[in-house]
Amino acid sequence: MISKRLLLWRFFILGVSLIVAIQTPLWNAFDFRNESFWLQFYLAVLVFYLLDFILYFFLPYEDRGEWIHDKAKIRSHYFKGWFLVDLLSILGTVFLLYVEYTNAKITGFTHFMTLLPAIKILHTATDIRQWLEDQTINPSTLRLLNSLFWLALSAHWISCGWIKLGTLDPKLSTYDNYIKALYWCVTTLTTIGYGDITPSNSPQIIYTMIVQIIGAGMYGYMIGNLASLIANLDIAKAQFQEKLEKVTTFMKNHEIPQNLQKDILTYYKYLWTHRRGTDDADVLQDLPISLKEKVALFLNRDIISKVPLFQGASEGLIRQIVLKLKPQIYMPGDFIFRYGDIGNEMYFISRGSVDVVAADEKTVYATLHAGDFFGEMALLFSMPRTAGARAAEFTDIYSLNKADFYEVLDQYPDFKAEIEQKAEERKKELEKSDS
């Protein structure tokens, strides 16, 4: 688990390296030299790069879900990974400072050396992307943003390269020269190429051909993937729409009455609005038992603890009970049970409200809301319901079956004895009231 301090440091280094990745090509293309600000700026960059370089010799890393703290393994992992990139970015920063301080002439290969500080962004951006992948962010959204980020940065680098090859117009401002170069870059990368800006010498022609080849591949990649990424931005919705089409086809094939079709579609609309089309039971089913217990306890512990029947129950019993709960959805007007039905389940309201009604199904004794429970006596006695329960609106409910309840009790004989004693006392009270 990454600490908050380390995460803040990584975002800080990402910001520094991003500024360097943008500024260094500009410094090279427009020859921003003999300015004290840039000397101080790159001195600060060197300090930050060195600190980050040293940090990675001691920073634990994750391998197959396990955090490695062994110093020898950490060093070996760093040497095999980003060590060379970080080292070159530091050496490039030192060389750039030397050029800035001594005003040395830059020719040939030394141009490349002054660009090395910008490659640090490869490491820092990858670190942040890997962290974001562990967060609850849509993978398609992350891929789209990552692609757009590198596309924009690549366009910036290519534009600065075009300026460096001798296309700088002394009549134009720095800003106008850059916009003109960026315009050439975009039209070339997207294979539009209006022809209003053309290469005038061999280096520019070679550079243009390389950019055209890169642009053709990049254009095909982006167009092909952007459509797929945008289509998959909401996979849940796409899957839900597919399911809804199957339901609609089923209703048409079987000539389901229109009013019933309307109720079915209303149910699915509610399912999408409140659950994004997912089934809680399906999600929990895929989890290992330890995580399933934690999620179930988080969702239902408070409501279980309110039931007098479970007062004094052990932590283990509560965990077993919540795993036995089954989610159900009722539409407005649906009966959960009617007066006189033989009860075998008790219910916990998660969302919505339930009317407790008399035998005439018109008189409302009470209205229960989220966090309330009812029907608990069904766990003790198989007897007719003394009132009905009707959903007043769309209602999410968890039910506990009597058989599941006693299956759990069998594992806790002491508590089972208490429950049986309570049941006997309650039975006597009911007999007295009847007499």
C-alpha positions as a Markdown table, in Angstrom:
| # | Residue | x | y | z |
|---|---|---|---|---|
| 1 | Met | 0.0 | 0.0 | 0.0 |
| 2 | Ile | 1.4 | 3.4 | -1.1 |
| 3 | Ser | 1.6 | 5.9 | 1.7 |
| 4 | Lys | 0.0 | 9.4 | 1.3 |
| 5 | Arg | 3.5 | 11.1 | 1.5 |
| 6 | Leu | 4.9 | 8.8 | -1.2 |
| 7 | Leu | 1.8 | 9.4 | -3.4 |
| 8 | Leu | 2.2 | 13.2 | -3.0 |
| 9 | Trp | 5.9 | 12.9 | -3.9 |
| 10 | Arg | 5.1 | 10.9 | -7.0 |
| 11 | Phe | 2.5 | 13.5 | -8.1 |
| 12 | Phe | 5.0 | 16.3 | -7.4 |
| 13 | Ile | 7.8 | 14.5 | -9.4 |
| 14 | Leu | 5.2 | 13.9 | -12.2 |
| 15 | Gly | 4.5 | 17.7 | -12.3 |
| 16 | Val | 8.2 | 18.5 | -12.3 |
| 17 | Ser | 9.0 | 16.0 | -15.1 |
| 18 | Leu | 6.0 | 17.2 | -17.1 |
| 19 | Ile | 7.2 | 20.8 | -17.0 |
| 20 | Val | 10.6 | 19.6 | -18.0 |
| 21 | Ala | 9.2 | 17.5 | -20.8 |
| 22 | Ile | 7.4 | 20.6 | -22.2 |
| 23 | Gln | 10.0 | 23.2 | -21.5 |
| 24 | Thr | 13.2 | 21.4 | -22.5 |
| 25 | Pro | 12.3 | 21.0 | -26.2 |
| 26 | Leu | 11.2 | 24.6 | -26.2 |
| 27 | Trp | 14.5 | 25.6 | -24.6 |
| 28 | Asn | 16.3 | 23.7 | -27.3 |
| 29 | Ala | 14.2 | 24.9 | -30.2 |
| 30 | Phe | 14.1 | 28.6 | -29.4 |
| 31 | Asp | 17.5 | 28.8 | -27.7 |
| 32 | Phe | 16.3 | 30.1 | -24.3 |
| 33 | Arg | 19.8 | 30.7 | -23.0 |
| 34 | Asn | 21.6 | 33.2 | -20.8 |
| 35 | Glu | 18.5 | 33.6 | -18.6 |
| 36 | Ser | 19.1 | 33.2 | -14.8 |
| 37 | Phe | 15.6 | 31.8 | -14.3 |
| 38 | Trp | 16.3 | 28.7 | -16.4 |
| 39 | Leu | 19.6 | 28.1 | -14.6 |
| 40 | Gln | 17.8 | 28.2 | -11.3 |
| 41 | Phe | 15.0 | 26.1 | -12.6 |
| 42 | Tyr | 17.2 | 23.3 | -13.8 |
| 43 | Leu | 19.3 | 23.4 | -10.7 |
| 44 | Ala | 16.0 | 22.7 | -8.7 |
| 45 | Val | 15.1 | 20.0 | -11.2 |
| 46 | Leu | 18.5 | 18.3 | -10.7 |
| 47 | Val | 18.0 | 18.2 | -6.9 |
| 48 | Phe | 14.5 | 16.7 | -7.3 |
| 49 | Tyr | 15.7 | 14.1 | -9.8 |
| 50 | Leu | 18.6 | 13.1 | -7.5 |
| 51 | Leu | 16.3 | 12.7 | -4.5 |
| 52 | Asp | 13.9 | 10.6 | -6.5 |
| 53 | Phe | 16.8 | 8.5 | -7.9 |
| 54 | Ile | 18.1 | 7.8 | -4.4 |
| 55 | Leu | 14.6 | 7.1 | -3.1 |
| 56 | Tyr | 14.1 | 4.2 | -5.6 |
| 57 | Phe | 17.1 | 2.3 | -4.1 |
| 58 | Phe | 15.1 | 1.9 | -0.9 |
| 59 | Leu | 11.5 | 2.0 | -2.1 |
| 60 | Pro | 9.5 | -1.3 | -1.7 |
| 61 | Tyr | 7.8 | -2.6 | -4.8 |
| 62 | Glu | 4.8 | -4.9 | -5.4 |
| 63 | Asp | 5.3 | -8.3 | -7.0 |
| 64 | Arg | 2.2 | -10.5 | -7.6 |
| 65 | Gly | 0.3 | -8.8 | -4.8 |
| 66 | Glu | 3.2 | -9.0 | -2.3 |
| 67 | Trp | 5.3 | -6.0 | -1.2 |
| 68 | Ile | 9.0 | -6.7 | -1.4 |
| 69 | His | 11.1 | -5.0 | 1.3 |
| 70 | Asp | 14.4 | -6.8 | 0.9 |
| 71 | Lys | 17.1 | -4.1 | 0.0 |
| 72 | Ala | 19.0 | -6.4 | -2.4 |
| 73 | Lys | 15.8 | -7.3 | -4.3 |
| 74 | Ile | 14.8 | -3.6 | -4.4 |
| 75 | Arg | 18.1 | -2.6 | -6.0 |
| 76 | Ser | 18.0 | -5.5 | -8.4 |
| 77 | His | 14.4 | -4.6 | -9.4 |
| 78 | Tyr | 15.4 | -0.9 | -10.0 |
| 79 | Phe | 18.5 | -1.8 | -12.0 |
| 80 | Lys | 16.3 | -4.0 | -14.3 |
| 81 | Gly | 13.7 | -1.3 | -14.6 |
| 82 | Trp | 13.8 | 2.5 | -14.7 |
| 83 | Phe | 17.4 | 2.9 | -13.4 |
| 84 | Leu | 18.9 | 3.8 | -16.9 |
| 85 | Val | 16.1 | 6.2 | -17.7 |
| 86 | Asp | 16.5 | 8.0 | -14.4 |
| 87 | Leu | 20.3 | 8.1 | -14.7 |
| 88 | Leu | 20.2 | 9.5 | -18.2 |
| 89 | Ser | 17.7 | 12.2 | -17.2 |
| 90 | Ile | 20.1 | 13.3 | -14.4 |
| 91 | Leu | 23.1 | 13.3 | -16.7 |
| 92 | Gly | 21.1 | 15.2 | -19.3 |
| 93 | Thr | 20.1 | 17.8 | -16.7 |
| 94 | Val | 23.8 | 18.2 | -15.6 |
| 95 | Phe | 24.8 | 18.6 | -19.2 |
| 96 | Leu | 22.1 | 21.2 | -19.8 |
| 97 | Leu | 23.2 | 23.1 | -16.7 |
| 98 | Tyr | 26.8 | 23.0 | -18.0 |
| 99 | Val | 25.6 | 24.5 | -21.4 |
| 100 | Glu | 23.5 | 27.1 | -19.7 |
| 101 | Tyr | 26.3 | 28.1 | -17.3 |
| 102 | Thr | 29.2 | 28.2 | -19.7 |
| 103 | Asn | 27.2 | 29.2 | -22.8 |
| 104 | Ala | 28.8 | 26.4 | -24.7 |
| 105 | Lys | 27.9 | 25.9 | -28.3 |
| 106 | Ile | 25.5 | 23.1 | -29.0 |
| 107 | Thr | 26.1 | 21.1 | -32.2 |
| 108 | Gly | 25.3 | 17.6 | -33.5 |
| 109 | Phe | 24.9 | 15.0 | -30.8 |
| 110 | Thr | 24.9 | 17.5 | -28.0 |
| 111 | His | 21.4 | 18.6 | -29.1 |
| 112 | Phe | 20.2 | 15.1 | -28.1 |
| 113 | Met | 22.0 | 15.3 | -24.7 |
| 114 | Thr | 20.1 | 18.5 | -23.8 |
| 115 | Leu | 16.8 | 16.7 | -24.4 |
| 116 | Leu | 17.6 | 13.8 | -22.0 |
| 117 | Pro | 16.0 | 15.5 | -18.9 |
| 118 | Ala | 12.6 | 15.2 | -20.7 |
| 119 | Ile | 12.7 | 11.4 | -20.7 |
| 120 | Lys | 12.0 | 11.3 | -16.9 |
| 121 | Ile | 8.3 | 11.7 | -17.8 |
| 122 | Leu | 8.4 | 8.1 | -19.1 |
| 123 | His | 9.0 | 6.8 | -15.6 |
| 124 | Thr | 6.8 | 9.2 | -13.6 |
| 125 | Ala | 3.8 | 8.9 | -15.9 |
| 126 | Thr | 4.0 | 5.1 | -15.8 |
| 127 | Asp | 4.1 | 5.1 | -12.0 |
| 128 | Ile | 1.0 | 7.3 | -11.7 |
| 129 | Arg | -0.8 | 5.3 | -14.4 |
| 130 | Gln | -0.1 | 2.0 | -12.5 |
| 131 | Trp | -1.5 | 3.6 | -9.3 |
| 132 | Leu | -4.6 | 4.8 | -11.1 |
| 133 | Glu | -5.2 | 1.3 | -12.4 |
| 134 | Asp | -5.5 | 0.1 | -8.8 |
| 135 | Gln | -8.2 | 2.7 | -8.2 |
| 136 | Thr | -11.9 | 2.5 | -9.0 |
| 137 | Ile | -11.5 | 4.2 | -12.4 |
| 138 | Asn | -13.1 | 2.8 | -15.5 |
| 139 | Pro | -10.2 | 1.1 | -17.4 |
| 140 | Ser | -11.5 | 2.4 | -20.8 |
| 141 | Thr | -11.5 | 5.9 | -19.5 |
| 142 | Leu | -7.9 | 5.5 | -18.2 |
| 143 | Arg | -6.7 | 4.1 | -21.5 |
| 144 | Leu | -8.4 | 7.0 | -23.4 |
| 145 | Leu | -6.8 | 9.6 | -21.2 |
| 146 | Asn | -3.4 | 7.9 | -21.3 |
| 147 | Ser | -3.5 | 7.8 | -25.1 |
| 148 | Leu | -4.6 | 11.5 | -25.4 |
| 149 | Phe | -1.8 | 12.5 | -23.0 |
| 150 | Trp | 1.0 | 10.9 | -25.0 |
| 151 | Leu | -0.5 | 12.1 | -28.3 |
| 152 | Ala | -0.5 | 15.7 | -27.1 |
| 153 | Leu | 3.1 | 15.4 | -25.7 |
| 154 | Ser | 4.3 | 13.7 | -28.9 |
| 155 | Ala | 2.8 | 16.5 | -31.0 |
| 156 | His | 4.6 | 19.1 | -28.8 |
| 157 | Trp | 8.0 | 17.3 | -29.2 |
| 158 | Ile | 7.5 | 16.9 | -33.0 |
| 159 | Ser | 6.6 | 20.6 | -33.3 |
| 160 | Cys | 9.7 | 21.7 | -31.4 |
| 161 | Gly | 11.8 | 19.4 | -33.7 |
| 162 | Trp | 10.3 | 21.1 | -36.8 |
| 163 | Ile | 11.3 | 24.5 | -35.4 |
| 164 | Lys | 14.8 | 23.3 | -34.6 |
| 165 | Leu | 15.3 | 22.3 | -38.3 |
| 166 | Gly | 15.4 | 25.9 | -39.4 |
| 167 | Thr | 11.7 | 26.8 | -39.8 |
| 168 | Leu | 11.9 | 29.7 | -37.3 |
| 169 | Asp | 10.6 | 32.9 | -38.8 |
| 170 | Pro | 12.3 | 35.9 | -37.2 |
| 171 | Lys | 9.4 | 38.1 | -38.3 |
| 172 | Leu | 7.0 | 36.1 | -36.0 |
| 173 | Ser | 6.8 | 36.0 | -32.2 |
| 174 | Thr | 7.8 | 32.9 | -30.3 |
| 175 | Tyr | 4.2 | 32.1 | -29.7 |
| 176 | Asp | 3.3 | 32.5 | -33.4 |
| 177 | Asn | 6.2 | 30.4 | -34.5 |
| 178 | Tyr | 5.2 | 27.6 | -32.2 |
| 179 | Ile | 1.5 | 27.7 | -33.3 |
| 180 | Lys | 2.7 | 27.5 | -36.9 |
| 181 | Ala | 4.9 | 24.5 | -36.2 |
| 182 | Leu | 2.1 | 22.8 | -34.2 |
| 183 | Tyr | -0.3 | 23.4 | -37.1 |
| 184 | Trp | 2.2 | 21.7 | -39.4 |
| 185 | Cys | 2.6 | 18.8 | -37.0 |
| 186 | Val | -1.2 | 18.2 | -36.6 |
| 187 | Thr | -1.8 | 18.3 | -40.4 |
| 188 | Thr | 1.1 | 15.9 | -41.0 |
| 189 | Leu | 0.2 | 13.5 | -38.2 |
| 190 | Thr | -3.4 | 13.3 | -39.3 |
| 191 | Thr | -2.3 | 12.8 | -42.9 |
| 192 | Ile | -4.3 | 15.9 | -44.0 |
| 193 | Gly | -1.2 | 17.8 | -45.2 |
| 194 | Tyr | -2.6 | 21.0 | -46.9 |
| 195 | Gly | 0.7 | 21.8 | -48.4 |
| 196 | Asp | 0.9 | 25.4 | -47.3 |
| 197 | Ile | 3.9 | 24.5 | -45.1 |
| 198 | Thr | 6.4 | 22.3 | -46.9 |
| 199 | Pro | 10.0 | 21.2 | -46.2 |
| 200 | Ser | 12.7 | 23.2 | -47.9 |
| 201 | Asn | 15.9 | 21.1 | -47.4 |
| 202 | Ser | 17.0 | 17.5 | -47.0 |
| 203 | Pro | 16.9 | 17.4 | -43.2 |
| 204 | Gln | 13.3 | 18.8 | -43.2 |
| 205 | Ile | 12.3 | 16.4 | -45.9 |
| 206 | Ile | 13.6 | 13.4 | -44.0 |
| 207 | Tyr | 12.0 | 14.6 | -40.8 |
| 208 | Thr | 8.7 | 15.1 | -42.6 |
| 209 | Met | 8.8 | 11.5 | -44.0 |
| 210 | Ile | 9.5 | 10.1 | -40.5 |
| 211 | Val | 6.6 | 12.1 | -39.0 |
| 212 | Gln | 4.3 | 11.0 | -41.9 |
| 213 | Ile | 5.1 | 7.3 | -41.2 |
| 214 | Ile | 4.6 | 7.8 | -37.5 |
| 215 | Gly | 1.4 | 9.8 | -38.2 |
| 216 | Ala | 0.0 | 7.0 | -40.4 |
| 217 | Gly | 0.4 | 4.4 | -37.7 |
| 218 | Met | -0.7 | 6.7 | -35.0 |
| 219 | Tyr | -3.8 | 7.9 | -36.9 |
| 220 | Gly | -4.8 | 4.3 | -37.6 |
| 221 | Tyr | -4.2 | 3.3 | -34.0 |
| 222 | Met | -6.1 | 6.3 | -32.5 |
| 223 | Ile | -9.1 | 6.0 | -34.8 |
| 224 | Gly | -9.4 | 2.3 | -34.3 |
| 225 | Asn | -9.0 | 2.5 | -30.6 |
| 226 | Leu | -10.9 | 5.7 | -29.8 |
| 227 | Ala | -14.1 | 4.2 | -31.2 |
| 228 | Ser | -13.6 | 1.0 | -29.1 |
| 229 | Leu | -12.6 | 3.0 | -26.0 |
| 230 | Ile | -15.6 | 5.4 | -26.3 |
| 231 | Ala | -18.0 | 2.4 | -26.9 |
| 232 | Asn | -16.6 | 0.7 | -23.8 |
| 233 | Leu | -16.6 | 3.7 | -21.5 |
| 234 | Asp | -19.6 | 2.3 | -19.8 |
| 235 | Ile | -19.5 | -1.5 | -20.2 |
| 236 | Ala | -22.2 | -2.0 | -17.6 |
| 237 | Lys | -24.6 | 0.1 | -19.6 |
| 238 | Ala | -23.8 | -1.8 | -22.8 |
| 239 | Gln | -24.3 | -5.2 | -21.1 |
| 240 | Phe | -27.6 | -3.9 | -19.5 |
| 241 | Gln | -28.9 | -2.7 | -22.9 |
| 242 | Glu | -28.1 | -6.2 | -24.4 |
| 243 | Lys | -30.0 | -7.8 | -21.6 |
| 244 | Leu | -32.9 | -5.4 | -22.0 |
| 245 | Glu | -33.1 | -6.3 | -25.7 |
| 246 | Lys | -33.4 | -10.0 | -24.9 |
| 247 | Val | -36.2 | -9.3 | -22.4 |
| 248 | Thr | -38.0 | -7.2 | -25.0 |
| 249 | Thr | -37.7 | -9.9 | -27.6 |
| 250 | Phe | -38.9 | -12.5 | -25.1 |
| 251 | Met | -42.0 | -10.4 | -24.3 |
| 252 | Lys | -42.8 | -9.9 | -27.9 |
| 253 | Asn | -42.4 | -13.6 | -28.8 |
| 254 | His | -44.6 | -14.7 | -26.0 |
| 255 | Glu | -47.2 | -11.9 | -26.5 |
| 256 | Ile | -46.9 | -10.7 | -22.9 |
| 257 | Pro | -49.8 | -8.2 | -22.2 |
| 258 | Gln | -48.9 | -4.5 | -22.6 |
| 259 | Asn | -49.6 | -3.6 | -18.9 |
| 260 | Leu | -47.3 | -6.5 | -17.8 |
| 261 | Gln | -44.6 | -5.4 | -20.3 |
| 262 | Lys | -44.8 | -1.9 | -18.8 |
| 263 | Asp | -44.3 | -3.3 | -15.3 |
| 264 | Ile | -41.3 | -5.4 | -16.4 |
| 265 | Leu | -39.6 | -2.5 | -18.2 |
| 266 | Thr | -40.3 | -0.3 | -15.1 |
| 267 | Tyr | -38.6 | -2.9 | -13.0 |
| 268 | Tyr | -35.5 | -2.9 | -15.2 |
| 269 | Lys | -35.4 | 0.9 | -15.3 |
| 270 | Tyr | -35.3 | 0.9 | -11.5 |
| 271 | Leu | -32.6 | -1.8 | -11.6 |
| 272 | Trp | -30.4 | 0.4 | -13.8 |
| 273 | Thr | -31.1 | 3.6 | -11.9 |
| 274 | His | -30.2 | 2.2 | -8.4 |
| 275 | Arg | -28.0 | -0.8 | -9.1 |
| 276 | Arg | -26.5 | 0.0 | -12.6 |
| 277 | Gly | -28.1 | -3.3 | -13.7 |
| 278 | Thr | -26.0 | -5.5 | -11.3 |
| 279 | Asp | -27.2 | -8.2 | -9.0 |
| 280 | Asp | -25.7 | -8.0 | -5.5 |
| 281 | Ala | -25.8 | -11.8 | -5.2 |
| 282 | Asp | -23.8 | -12.3 | -8.4 |
| 283 | Val | -21.2 | -9.8 | -7.3 |
| 284 | Leu | -20.8 | -11.4 | -3.8 |
| 285 | Gln | -20.7 | -14.9 | -5.3 |
| 286 | Asp | -17.5 | -14.1 | -7.1 |
| 287 | Leu | -15.7 | -12.9 | -3.9 |
| 288 | Pro | -13.7 | -15.2 | -1.6 |
| 289 | Ile | -15.4 | -16.0 | 1.6 |
| 290 | Ser | -13.3 | -13.6 | 3.7 |
| 291 | Leu | -14.2 | -10.6 | 1.5 |
| 292 | Lys | -17.8 | -11.8 | 1.1 |
| 293 | Glu | -18.1 | -11.7 | 5.0 |
| 294 | Lys | -16.6 | -8.2 | 5.2 |
| 295 | Val | -18.9 | -6.8 | 2.5 |
| 296 | Ala | -22.0 | -8.5 | 3.9 |
| 297 | Leu | -21.2 | -7.2 | 7.4 |
| 298 | Phe | -20.7 | -3.7 | 6.0 |
| 299 | Leu | -24.1 | -3.8 | 4.3 |
| 300 | Asn | -26.2 | -5.4 | 7.0 |
| 301 | Arg | -24.5 | -5.4 | 10.4 |
| 302 | Asp | -26.4 | -2.3 | 11.7 |
| 303 | Ile | -29.8 | -3.6 | 10.7 |
| 304 | Ile | -29.1 | -7.1 | 12.2 |
| 305 | Ser | -28.0 | -5.6 | 15.5 |
| 306 | Lys | -31.4 | -3.9 | 15.8 |
| 307 | Val | -33.3 | -7.2 | 16.0 |
| 308 | Pro | -34.0 | -8.2 | 19.6 |
| 309 | Leu | -33.8 | -11.8 | 18.5 |
| 310 | Phe | -30.0 | -11.4 | 17.9 |
| 311 | Gln | -29.2 | -9.4 | 21.0 |
| 312 | Gly | -26.2 | -11.1 | 22.7 |
| 313 | Ala | -25.2 | -13.0 | 19.6 |
| 314 | Ser | -21.5 | -13.6 | 19.0 |
| 315 | Glu | -19.5 | -12.0 | 16.2 |
| 316 | Gly | -19.2 | -15.3 | 14.4 |
| 317 | Leu | -23.0 | -16.0 | 14.4 |
| 318 | Ile | -23.7 | -12.5 | 13.1 |
| 319 | Arg | -21.2 | -13.1 | 10.2 |
| 320 | Gln | -22.9 | -16.4 | 9.4 |
| 321 | Ile | -26.3 | -14.8 | 9.5 |
| 322 | Val | -25.5 | -11.9 | 7.1 |
| 323 | Leu | -24.1 | -14.4 | 4.6 |
| 324 | Lys | -27.5 | -16.2 | 4.5 |
| 325 | Leu | -29.4 | -13.0 | 3.7 |
| 326 | Lys | -30.9 | -12.9 | 0.2 |
| 327 | Pro | -31.6 | -9.7 | -1.7 |
| 328 | Gln | -35.0 | -9.1 | -3.2 |
| 329 | Ile | -36.7 | -6.2 | -5.0 |
| 330 | Tyr | -40.4 | -5.4 | -4.8 |
| 331 | Met | -42.3 | -2.9 | -7.0 |
| 332 | Pro | -44.9 | -0.5 | -5.7 |
| 333 | Gly | -48.0 | -2.4 | -4.6 |
| 334 | Asp | -46.3 | -5.8 | -4.6 |
| 335 | Phe | -47.1 | -8.0 | -1.5 |
| 336 | Ile | -44.2 | -9.4 | 0.3 |
| 337 | Phe | -46.7 | -11.6 | 2.1 |
| 338 | Arg | -50.4 | -11.4 | 2.8 |
| 339 | Tyr | -52.5 | -11.8 | 6.0 |
| 340 | Gly | -52.8 | -15.5 | 6.8 |
| 341 | Asp | -49.8 | -16.7 | 4.8 |
| 342 | Ile | -47.6 | -19.3 | 6.7 |
| 343 | Gly | -44.4 | -17.4 | 7.6 |
| 344 | Asn | -40.9 | -18.9 | 7.0 |
| 345 | Glu | -38.9 | -15.8 | 6.5 |
| 346 | Met | -38.1 | -12.5 | 8.2 |
| 347 | Tyr | -37.2 | -9.3 | 6.2 |
| 348 | Phe | -34.8 | -6.3 | 6.5 |
| 349 | Ile | -35.5 | -3.1 | 4.5 |
| 350 | Ser | -32.4 | -1.8 | 2.7 |
| 351 | Arg | -34.1 | 0.9 | 0.6 |
| 352 | Gly | -37.7 | 2.0 | 0.2 |
| 353 | Ser | -40.7 | 1.5 | 2.5 |
| 354 | Val | -43.2 | -1.1 | 3.4 |
| 355 | Asp | -46.9 | -0.8 | 4.5 |
| 356 | Val | -48.1 | -3.2 | 7.2 |
| 357 | Val | -51.7 | -3.8 | 6.2 |
| 358 | Ala | -54.8 | -5.5 | 7.7 |
| 359 | Ala | -56.6 | -8.5 | 6.3 |
| 360 | Asp | -58.7 | -6.2 | 4.1 |
| 361 | Glu | -55.5 | -5.0 | 2.5 |
| 362 | Lys | -56.7 | -1.4 | 2.8 |
| 363 | Thr | -56.1 | -0.5 | 6.4 |
| 364 | Val | -52.5 | 0.5 | 7.0 |
| 365 | Tyr | -51.2 | -0.3 | 10.5 |
| 366 | Ala | -47.8 | 1.2 | 10.0 |
| 367 | Thr | -45.2 | 2.1 | 7.4 |
| 368 | Leu | -41.7 | 0.8 | 7.8 |
| 369 | His | -38.6 | 2.4 | 6.2 |
| 370 | Ala | -35.0 | 1.6 | 5.4 |
| 371 | Gly | -33.3 | 0.1 | 8.4 |
| 372 | Asp | -36.5 | -1.5 | 9.8 |
| 373 | Phe | -37.2 | -5.2 | 10.0 |
| 374 | Phe | -40.4 | -7.3 | 10.2 |
| 375 | Gly | -41.6 | -10.9 | 10.2 |
| 376 | Glu | -39.1 | -12.0 | 12.8 |
| 377 | Met | -41.6 | -14.3 | 14.5 |
| 378 | Ala | -41.6 | -16.5 | 11.4 |
| 379 | Leu | -38.1 | -17.7 | 12.4 |
| 380 | Leu | -39.5 | -19.0 | 15.7 |
| 381 | Phe | -43.0 | -20.4 | 14.7 |
| 382 | Ser | -44.5 | -21.7 | 11.5 |
| 383 | Met | -47.8 | -19.8 | 12.0 |
| 384 | Pro | -50.1 | -17.7 | 9.8 |
| 385 | Arg | -49.1 | -14.0 | 9.4 |
| 386 | Thr | -51.1 | -11.7 | 11.5 |
| 387 | Ala | -50.8 | -8.9 | 9.0 |
| 388 | Gly | -49.8 | -8.3 | 5.4 |
| 389 | Ala | -46.7 | -6.5 | 4.1 |
| 390 | Arg | -46.9 | -4.4 | 0.9 |
| 391 | Ala | -44.2 | -2.4 | -0.8 |
| 392 | Ala | -45.2 | 1.3 | -0.8 |
| 393 | Glu | -42.6 | 2.1 | -3.5 |
| 394 | Phe | -39.7 | 0.3 | -5.1 |
| 395 | Thr | -38.1 | -1.5 | -2.2 |
| 396 | Asp | -34.9 | -3.4 | -1.7 |
| 397 | Ile | -35.2 | -6.1 | 1.0 |
| 398 | Tyr | -33.0 | -8.8 | 2.4 |
| 399 | Ser | -34.7 | -11.9 | 3.6 |
| 400 | Leu | -33.6 | -14.6 | 6.1 |
| 401 | Asn | -35.1 | -18.1 | 5.6 |
| 402 | Lys | -36.0 | -20.1 | 8.7 |
| 403 | Ala | -34.1 | -23.2 | 7.5 |
| 404 | Asp | -30.9 | -21.1 | 6.9 |
| 405 | Phe | -31.4 | -19.5 | 10.4 |
| 406 | Tyr | -31.5 | -22.9 | 12.1 |
| 407 | Glu | -28.6 | -24.1 | 10.0 |
| 408 | Val | -26.5 | -21.3 | 11.6 |
| 409 | Leu | -27.9 | -21.9 | 15.1 |
| 410 | Asp | -26.8 | -25.6 | 15.0 |
| 411 | Gln | -23.2 | -24.3 | 15.0 |
| 412 | Tyr | -23.9 | -22.2 | 18.2 |
| 413 | Pro | -25.7 | -24.6 | 20.6 |
| 414 | Asp | -25.6 | -22.1 | 23.6 |
| 415 | Phe | -27.3 | -19.3 | 21.6 |
| 416 | Lys | -29.7 | -21.9 | 20.1 |
| 417 | Ala | -30.8 | -22.8 | 23.6 |
| 418 | Glu | -31.5 | -19.1 | 24.4 |
| 419 | Ile | -33.5 | -18.7 | 21.2 |
| 420 | Glu | -35.6 | -21.8 | 22.0 |
| 421 | Gln | -36.2 | -20.4 | 25.5 |
| 422 | Lys | -37.3 | -17.1 | 24.0 |
| 423 | Ala | -39.6 | -19.0 | 21.6 |
| 424 | Glu | -41.2 | -20.9 | 24.4 |
| 425 | Glu | -41.8 | -17.8 | 26.4 |
| 426 | Arg | -43.2 | -16.0 | 23.4 |
| 427 | Lys | -45.5 | -19.0 | 22.7 |
| 428 | Lys | -46.9 | -18.9 | 26.2 |
| 429 | Glu | -47.6 | -15.2 | 25.8 |
| 430 | Leu | -49.4 | -15.8 | 22.6 |
| 431 | Glu | -51.5 | -18.6 | 24.2 |
| 432 | Lys | -52.5 | -16.3 | 27.1 |
| 433 | Ser | -53.5 | -13.5 | 24.8 |
| 434 | Asp | -55.6 | -15.9 | 22.7 |
| 435 | Ser | -57.4 | -17.2 | 25.8 |
